[in-house]
Amino acid sequence: MYLRLLNERGENELALLWELAVPLGFVPWLRFPVPDAHGLDTVFHHPGEWAMLVDALHAEGQGEQAWPSLCAAAQVDAGVWGGDKPTERFVQAQLHRLGVSCGPVDGVVGGRTLAALKSLGLGGRALTEVAEKLAGMAPHAGTEKNPKRARTRQQVHVVVPAPVKSEGFVTGSLLSSRTPQGYTVSVGGPGQFTLVVT
């Protein structure tokens, strides 16, 4: 799903669009809200249930893998994947959907994927059986066997000196609000805070 605005706008309108769209979970096509001659500054995608996948890969410094992994996850889940290793990719996508990061959705069942399966009590099973079990699990299922400490929101304060103009943008499980001194960022899970200083 993507959002595209076709109207003429200035930089203030563009900044307002980003301030509204990004906290709602829309991911901008471009990294910064600067006017683009091709209109890509107003193109956003919404990863839906794959937001944790995108956030996890960005948090790990594998942002270049986020888009291909998001596309693969959505396509194997919908049953329209035309590439290789559909079962392997389906398993990886479902792990991310359940909140268990296993790296890119690349079809390579390596150490991270095996560790993720083991954490859910699915280690050592045939991949087709694992895929069937994962498809029926609700998000955060399986954590009863390995209860994790409940996450509480943490707050981070970003101070920006008075004469400096700035804009802050968040993705994922982060929320931000502007303060007289800069920004307060509330962290509830994986995400990214981008500060643009002009």
N, C-alpha and C positions, 0 to 999 in steps of 0.2 A: 504494500500500500504506500502511496506517496502523495505528498501535498505539493501543489504547484500553484503559485500566484502569477497571474499574467499581467497585472496592472503596472502602470508606471509608478515608481516610488523613489524617494530620496533616501539618504543614509539613515535619517531618523526613523522612517517607516520600516526600513530593513532591520534596524536594531530592535524595534518593537516586535516585529514578526518573530525574530529569533527568541526574544524574551518570552513570548507566548508559546511558541512551538516546542522549544527544547525541553522545558520542564514537563510538558505533556508526553514526553517520550519520543518525539520525532527527532531523528538523527539528520543533521544537515549534510548535504552532499559535499559542500566545501567546508574547510576547517574553520574559517573566520568569516564574520558577517561583513564582507566588503563587496561593493557592487561589482557584478560580473557581466561582461558584455553579452554572454550567452544565456544569461538568466539562471545559471546554476546556483546563485546565491539564494534563490527562493525554492530550491528543490530539497525536500525532506523525505526520508523514509521512516516508516514505523516498523520496528522489528517484532512487535507483538510479543508472543511467548518466547521469542528467541533473544530478547533484550539481554538476558544474563550471559548468553553466548558472546554477543558483541562486546558487552562491558568487560567480561573476563579476558577476552583476547586483547582489548585495548589496555587493560590494567597490567597484563603480562608483557607489554611491549610488542605484541604481535598484531598490531592494528592492520597491517597489510593482509592478514588472513581473515579479518572480520567479514568483509563483504563476500568473498567466495564461500566462507563457512556458513554465513546466513542464507545465501542462495541454495547451497546444498542441503542444509537442514530443512528449509521450507519445502524443497522439491521432493526429498525422500519421504518426508512426513505426508505429503499430499499424494505420493505414489506416482509422481511424474518425472523422477530423476532419470536422465538418459545417459548418465556417465557410468564409470566403473565402480565396483565395490558398493552396491546399494545397501546391503545388509550392514556392513561395517559402518558406513556413514549414518545409517538410520540409528544404530546403537549409539554412536557418538552424539548425534543430535538429541536423542532422547535423554542421554545423561545430562546434557546442558539444560534441557527443558526441566529436568528434575532438580536443577540447582547444583549439579556435581560437575565441576569443570574438568575437562579431559583434553584440553588443547583444541587445535583446529579440527574441523569436520573434514578430514582429508582421506578417510578410509584406511588409515594405517593404525592397526590395533597394536600400539606399543605399550610401554610401561605405564604411562599416565592413564590410558583407557583401561588397562587391566587393573590398576590400583583403584580406579573409580568403580569398576564393577565389583571388586572385592569389598569396597566400603559399603556397598548395598547388599552384600551377601550373595552376589551372583557370579563369583569367581569360579572358574573351572567348568563352566557349562558350555554347551554348544551355542554358537552365536545366534542361530535361528531361535533357540529357546529363550536366550537372553533378550532378543529383540521383542518377542511376544510378551515376555514379562514386563519389560520396560514400557511398552505401549500402554499397558493397563495400569501403570502406577500413577498416582497423583503427585504433583510437585511436592517435594520434601518428604516423599514416602521412603520408607526404609531407614529413616534416621532414628526410629525407635530402638533399633538394635545398637546404634552408636549415637546416643543423644549428644547433641552439641549444645554448648552454652548459648542461651538465647541472646540474640543480638540486640543491643540497645543503640539508639542513635547517639553519635558523638558529634560535638560541635567544634569547628575550627574557625578561627578568626583570621582574616587576611586584611592586613593594614596597608592602605594605599595613601601616600602623602597627599596633602590637600591640593596643591596646584595640578597634580597629575590627573588626567582624564582616563577613565578605564571602564571596561564593561566585562562582567563575569557571566559565564555560561556553564551550565551543568548538564550531565547526562546520567543515565542509570538511576541508582538509588540515592543520589545527592539532591539536596534542595539548597537554594541560596537566597539570601535577602541582602539588599544593599543597606549599609549602615553609614552614619556620618564619617566613620573612620575607614571604611572599605567594604568588606563583605563578611557575612556570617554564613558558613557552609555547614549544613547538617548532613552527616554521613550515616546512612543506614545500610550500606552494602557497597558492592562494586559500582564504580562510576568514574566520571572525570570532571574536574573543574578547570575551565580554561579562562585565563585572565588576559584580556587584550588591553594593553596600555598604549595610549596615543599621545 
